[in-house]
Amino acid sequence: LLCSPAGGDLLYDNSMPQQGAGFSTKIWNAFRLVKNLEVSDKIEQPEHSKLAIEWFRNKLSEVVETLDSQFGQFRISEALMTVYTTVRDEFSGWLLEMVKPPYQQPIDAKTYAEVVDLFDQMLRLMHPFMPFITEEIWQLLEERKKGETIMLSQLQKVEKYDVELLAAFEDVKAAISGIRKIRKEKNIAFKDEIQFSVQTGDKGFDVKFNPIIIKLGNISELSFVKEEVKGAASFRVKSTNFYIPLEGFIDEKEELAKLEEELKY
């Protein structure tokens, strides 16, 4: 389906279904993650989870609007790609990562109920393309009445969404990706907490999303600076600069040797 745009011939190859097989596994793993969470009604909803749910509900409304347009124009392969990337990247890659509690800790009941509801909505969007796995998971996700089926469930209608919030969250993604890149380059284990400094510009940073950056970046202290932080790894999102002090994380001699090699090159 992904490789069959309207009016074009499908040049079939046996490797093509592998993408669908991998995607099915991802959906099933997301379901297992959600269903295996221990739920507690004694925990308050953390701020990062509240923000994550708010962002995804807005994102889902934008996606439904896009799908309505693509279905209306019979661009079926594009509609599938919209669903595919939303499930793979936004739902599994970002939302579940943001709401997931610390290792062996329970999740609060409010967040859990909202994640299950959003998973339900995602299954409905996938159902026209992947009827069997979505029906199976939909039946297992919550208790259903006798004879109830995803085939007769209502698809979400287009609702008003916050364009500015969605744009601001793209900057959050860029900041978290920047942190992960530096961790990888400097061999800083994710379990090690880091300090993080922000030199704000007129774009690229919204203080509202700090709880998400702190959680996904495993940050012990987030501070604001007016000047460049010396001896720190840095990256930029639009006009905002971010700094991660490297003291205690890197071997200075080894780092200098690497830089010398780069200069020679």
TIMAR-679370 format. One record per atom (N, C-alpha, C): residue in three letters; x, y, z. Coordinates in steps of 0.02 Angstrom, whole numbers, plus 50000, padded with zeros to 5 digits. Layout:
<nodes>
alaXYZ;...
</nodes>
This chain:
<nodes>
leu500414993950000;leu500005000050000;leu500435006350000;leu500965006250040;leu501405012150042;leu501725013549975;cys501865008249937;cys502225008849874;cys501755009149814;ser501115010249826;ser500625010249772;ser500255016949765;pro500595022149743;pro500245028549733;pro499725027949678;ala499195031849684;ala498655031449635;ala498915032649564;gly498725028149518;gly498915028949448;gly499595026049431;gly499955023449481;gly500625020649468;gly500625013149473;asp501085009849437;asp501145002549442;asp501565000849503;leu501414995149533;leu501794992749591;leu502354988149567;leu502974990149577;leu503554985949559;leu503704981549620;tyr503364975849624;tyr503394971649685;tyr504074968449695;asp504274968249759;asp504884964949778;asp504744961449846;asn505044955649857;asn504914951849918;asn505124955549982;ser505564960449975;ser505794964150035;ser505254969050060;met504774970750015;met504274975850033;met503864974150095;pro503604968050101;pro503184966550160;pro503574966850226;gln504244966850223;gln504634967150285;gln504494973550324;gln504364978950288;gln504214985250322;gln503564984650362;gly503074981350331;gly502434980150366;gly502524975550425;ala502944970450417;ala503064965650472;ala503394969250531;gly503884973450516;gly504224977350569;gly503744982150604;phe503304985150564;phe502814989850592;phe502314986250638;ser502094980350616;ser501634976350657;ser501954974550724;thr502594972850722;thr502954971250784;thr502974977350830;lys503084983250800;lys503124989450839;lys502454990850874;ile501904989850837;ile501234990950866;ile501134986150925;trp501304979850914;trp501214974750966;trp501644976251027;asn502254978351016;asn502704980051072;asn502444986051111;ala502154991051075;ala501854996851109;ala501274994551153;phe500874990051127;phe500304987351165;phe500544983651228;arg501054979451220;arg501334975751277;arg501604980451330;leu501944985751308;leu502214990751355;leu501654993851396;val501114995951361;val500554999251395;val500204994451443;lys500054988351420;lys499674983651461;lys500074980951521;asn500734981051516;asn501154978451570;asn501324983651623;leu501094989851613;leu501224995051662;leu500824993851726;glu501154994851782;glu500794994451847;glu500475001251858;val499825001351874;val499455007651881;val499305009051954;ser499405015351974;ser499255017452043;ser498795023552042;asp498265023252082;asp497815029052087;asp498015033552146;lys498595032052175;lys498835036152231;lys499365041252210;ile499545041052145;ile500065045552120;ile499735051152080;glu499965057252090;glu499715062852050;glu500025062651981;gln499685065451932;gln499945065551864;gln500545070351861;pro501145067851839;pro501725072351834;pro501615077551779;glu501955083151787;glu501885088551738;glu502095086451668;his502645082351664;his502875080251597;his502365075951561;ser501995071751599;ser501475067551568;ser500885071851546;lys500705076651587;lys500145081151570;lys500295084951505;leu500915087451499;leu501125091051438;leu501145086451378;ala501375080251389;ala501425075351334;ala500735073751306;ile500245072751350;ile499565071151329;ile499265077151291;glu499365083151318;glu499105089251286;glu499395089851215;trp500055088751209;trp500375089251143;trp500085084051095;phe500025077751118;phe499815072451072;phe499085073351051;arg498655075751095;arg497955076951075;arg497925082151019;asn498325087351025;asn498365092450972;asn498645089450907;lys499165085350915;lys499475082150857;lys498985077550822;leu498585073850860;leu498095069150832;leu497565072950792;ser497355078750817;ser496865082750780;ser497145085150713;glu497795087050714;glu498115089150651;glu498155083250603;val498325077350629;val498385071350587;val497705069450556;val497175069750596;val496505068150571;val496295072950515;glu496465079250523;glu496315084250471;glu496685082450406;thr497325080650412;thr497725078650354;thr497435072450321;leu497245067450362;leu496955061250335;leu496295062550298;asp495875066850326;asp495235068450293;asp495365071150223;ser495865075450218;ser496035078450153;ser496295073050105;gln496745068650130;gln497045063450087;gln496525058350065;phe496075056350110;phe495545051650090;phe495075054950040;gly494925061350052;gly494475064950007;gly494745065349936;gln495405065249929;gln495715065549863;gln495965058649839;phe495765053449876;phe495945046449859;phe496695045249857;arg497065049149899;arg497785048049902;arg497925043049959;ile497755036749944;ile497745031449996;ile498445029850022;ser498945029549977;ser499625027949999;ser499895033550045;glu499705039850030;glu499935045450072;glu499585045250140;ala498945043250139;ala498575042650203;ala498905037450247;leu499095031850217;leu499435026550255;leu500095029050283;met500475032750243;met501115035350267;met501005040150326;thr500475044150324;thr500315048650379;thr500185044650443;val499785039250438;val499635035050496;val500275031550520;tyr500655028950473;tyr501275025150488;tyr501765029450528;thr501905035550504;thr502395039850539;thr502125042250606;thr501465043450610;thr501175045650673;thr501235040350727;val501095034050708;val501145028550756;val501865027150774;arg502295026750723;arg502995024850734;arg503375030250772;asp503305036550750;asp503715041950778;asp503375045550836;glu502775048250823;glu502465052550874;glu502185048550933;phe501825043050919;phe501525039250973;phe502035034851009;ser502355030350970;ser502825025651002;ser503485029051021;gly503745033250976;gly504405036250987;gly504415041851038;trp503875045851041;trp503875051651086;trp503385051051144;leu502735050051129;leu502245049951183;leu502385044551235;leu502475038351214;leu502585032851262;leu503225033851301;glu503735036751269;glu504365038151302;glu504285043451357;met503855048451342;met503755053951390;met503355051851451;val502855047551441;val502425045751497;val502665039651536;lys503145035951507;lys503395029851539;lys503695031551607;pro503475028051661;pro503745029551728;pro504455026951736;pro504815029151787;pro505485026451800;pro505465018851810;tyr506035015651800;tyr506095008351803;tyr505775005551866;gln505335000651857;gln504984997051911;gln504545001551954;gln504345007351927;gln503885011851962;gln503205011651928;pro502655012651966;pro501995012651934;pro501855019251897;ile501355018951852;ile501135024951817;ile500495027451850;asp500385034051850;asp499775036651882;asp499155034751840;ala498595033851873;ala497985031351840;ala497725036151787;lys497785042751798;lys497535047651749;lys497915047151683;thr498575047051687;thr498975046551626;thr498835039951591;tyr498785034451629;tyr498665027851599;tyr498005027851560;ala497475030551590;ala496825030651557;ala496845034751493;glu497215040251494;glu497265044551435;glu497675041251380;val498205037651399;val498615034151350;val498215028551317;val497825024851356;val497395019551329;val496895022551279;asp496595028251297;asp496125031551252;asp496455033651186;leu497055036451191;leu497425038551131;leu497635032451089;phe497825027051122;phe498005020851086;phe497385018351047;asp496805018651080;asp496175016751048;asp496065020850984;gln496175027350989;gln496085031750930;gln496575030050874;met497195028450893;met497695026750842;met497515020150808;leu497245015250845;leu497045008950816;leu496485009950765;arg496025014550779;arg495475015950732;arg495745018950667;leu496255023150673;leu496545026150612;leu496915020850571;met497225016050605;met497605010750569;met497145005350540;his496545004650569;his496124998950553;his495984997950478;pro495825003150439;pro495685002050368;pro496264998850330;phe496874999950354;phe497464997350320;phe497694990650350;met497584989750415;met497834983750451;met497264981050494;pro496764977850463;pro496154976050501;pro496254970950555;phe496704966050546;phe496724960350593;phe497084962050658;ile497674964850652;ile498064966350713;ile497714971850754;thr497394976550720;thr497054982050756;thr496434979550793;glu496064974950761;glu495474972050795;glu495694968050857;glu496234964150848;glu496484959950903;glu496694964250963;ile497094969350950;ile497344973651004;ile496774977751035;trp496324980250992;trp495754984151016;trp495334980151065;gln495234973751051;gln494834969351095;gln495194968151162;leu495864967951159;leu496264966551219;leu496414972851260;leu496364978651229;leu496564984951261;leu496104986551320;glu495454985651310;glu494964986951362;glu494414981651357;glu494024980951410;glu493464976151408;glu492934978651360;arg492724974551313;arg492214976451264;arg491564972651276;lys491014975451251;lys490364972051256;lys490344966451203;lys489904961751214;lys489824956151167;lys489614958851099;gly489984956751047;gly489824958850979;gly490124965550959;glu490434969051006;glu490744975550991;glu491364974450948;thr491464978650897;thr492024977850852;thr492304984650831;ile492944984850819;ile493264991150796;ile492994993250728;met492734988350689;met492484989850622;met491894994850624;leu491524994750679;leu490934999050684;leu491045004850733;ser491675005850753;ser491825011450799;ser491905017850759;gln491785023450793;gln491805030050760;gln492525032650755;leu492715034750695;leu493365038050687;leu493335045050717;gln493895047450742;gln493915054050772;gln493765059350719;lys493375064350739;lys493225069950694;lys493745075450704;val493815079850655;val494295085350659;val494085090150714;glu494555091550759;glu494435096550812;glu494955102050806;lys494795107750835;lys495265113350834;lys495895111550871;tyr496475113450844;tyr497105111950878;tyr497555118050879;asp498035117950926;asp498485123650938;asp499105123050894;val499125126950841;val499695126650794;val500345128850827;glu500305133950870;glu500905136550903;glu501195131350952;leu500765127750986;leu500995122551032;leu501365117050993;leu501085115050936;leu501405109850896;leu502085112250870;ala502125118550850;ala502765121250825;ala503285121550881;ala503065123550941;ala503515123950998;ala503785117051017;phe503355111951009;phe503575105251027;phe504105102550978;glu504085104850916;glu504605102850868;glu505295105250893;asp505305111150925;asp505925113750953;asp506155109351013;val505675106851051;val505825102451107;val506155096051081;lys505865093251027;lys506155087250996;lys506875088550975;ala506985094350944;ala507665096050920;ala508145096550978;ala507915099451035;ala508355100151094;ala508525093251123;ile508035088951128;ile508155082251155;ile508615078151109;ser508505078851044;ser508945075550996;ser509665078051002;gly509745084651014;gly510405087651024;gly510745084751086;ile510365083951140;ile510645081051202;ile510875073851189;arg510455070051155;arg510625062951142;arg511225062351097;lys511285066851050;lys511865066751004;lys512515067951042;ile512505072851087;ile513105074351127;ile513265068451174;arg512755065551204;arg512875059651247;arg513225054151207;lys512995053051146;lys513285047851104;lys513995049551084;glu514115055751062;glu514775057851039;glu515285057651096;lys515075059551156;lys515535060051213;lys515515053851259;asn515155048751237;asn515095042551276;asn514845043751347;ile514335047951354;ile514025049251420;ile513425044651425;ala513435039951470;ala512895035051477;ala512235038651494;phe511685036051468;phe511045039351480;phe510855039151554;lys511085034051591;lys510925033651662;lys511275039051703;asp511785042251674;asp512145047651709;asp511775054251700;glu511595057351755;glu511265063951751;glu511765069251727;ile511505074151692;ile511935079551667;ile511645086351687;gln512085091351687;gln511845098251696;gln511705101151627;phe511265105951624;phe511045108551559;phe510915116051565;ser511235119851521;ser511145127151523;ser510835129651458;val510415134651465;val510055137451407;val510205144851401;gln510425146751342;gln510525153851326;gln509965155651276;thr509425158451302;thr508825159251262;thr508895164651209;gly508625163151150;gly508565168051097;gly507835169751088;asp507655172951033;asp506955174651023;asp506555168750995;lys506905163350974;lys506555157450948;lys506915151150971;gly506555145450969;gly506875138950981;gly506815136351052;phe506455139951096;phe506405137451165;phe505765140151198;asp505395135651231;asp504805137651269;asp504865134451338;val504895138651388;val505015136451457;val504475131551481;lys503885131951451;lys503325127651470;lys503505120151467;phe503935118351418;phe504095111351407;phe504715108851445;asn504965112951492;asn505555110851531;asn505485104051564;pro504895102351593;pro504845095751625;pro504975089851578;ile504795090751514;ile504915085451465;ile505655084951448;ile505975090751439;ile506705090751424;ile507095087751482;ile506895089451544;ile507235086851603;ile507165079251607;lys506555076651593;lys506445069451597;lys506815065651542;leu506705067651479;leu506995063851424;leu507745064951417;gly507995070551443;gly508715071751440;gly509095069251501;asn508715066751552;asn508995064651616;asn509445070151645;ile509125075851658;ile509485081951679;ile509405082951754;ser509965084051788;ser509945085251860;ser509805092551876;glu510045096951832;glu509955104151845;glu509915107951779;leu509375111751771;leu509295115951711;leu509345123151732;ser509825126751701;ser509925133751719;ser509925138151657;phe509845144651668;phe509855149451613;phe510475153851618;val510795154951563;val511405159051561;val511335164451508;lys511745169651516;lys511715175251468;lys512305175051420;glu512825171251439;glu513425170851396;glu513605163551383;glu514055162551336;glu514275155851318;glu514605152451378;val514465145951386;val514765142051441;val515405138951415;lys515975140851446;lys516625138351423;lys516715130951442;gly517055127251398;gly517205120251412;gly516595115751411;ala516075117851377;ala515465113751374;ala515315111951301;ala515005106151292;ala514765104251226;ala514135108351212;ser514035110451151;ser513455114751137;ser513115112951072;phe512495115051067;phe512125114651004;phe511615120351003;arg511315121250945;arg510875127050936;arg510215124750906;val509665127550931;val509005126650900;val508735133550885;lys508705134950819;lys508505141650795;lys508985146750827;ser508725151450868;ser509185156550896;ser509355155250970;thr509205149350995;thr509355147551064;thr509945142751067;asn510415144151113;asn511005139851122;asn510925135551185;phe511135129251180;phe511095124651236;phe511805122151252;tyr511955121351317;tyr512625119251338;tyr512585113451388;ile513045108651379;ile513115103151426;ile513835103051452;pro513955104951515;pro514645104651543;pro514905097551541;leu515535096751520;leu515825090051511;leu516295087951566;glu516375092251616;glu516845090751671;glu516655084251705;gly517125079651710;gly516995073351742;gly516745067851696;phe516605069851633;phe516335064951586;phe516845062851532;ile517335067151518;ile517795065551463;ile518525065651485;asp518925061951448;asp519645061851458;asp519935067551416;glu520205072751449;glu520435078651413;glu520995077151363;lys521465072851382;lys522025071051337;lys521755067651274;glu521285062951285;glu520995059251229;glu520605064051183;glu520245068751214;glu519845073551175;glu520295078151134;leu520845080351165;leu521325084751130;leu521645081051071;ala521815074651082;ala522105070651028;ala521625070150969;lys520975069150983;lys520475068750931;lys520435075350892;leu520445080850929;leu520395087450897;leu521005088950854;glu521595086750878;glu522215087550839;glu522155083850773;glu521895077650776;glu521805073550715;glu521315077150667;glu520795080050694;glu520315083550651;glu520635089650618;leu521045093250658;leu521385099150630;leu521865097250575;lys522225091750585;lys522695089250534;lys522305087550470;tyr521735084150480;tyr521335082050423;tyr521085088150383;
</nodes>
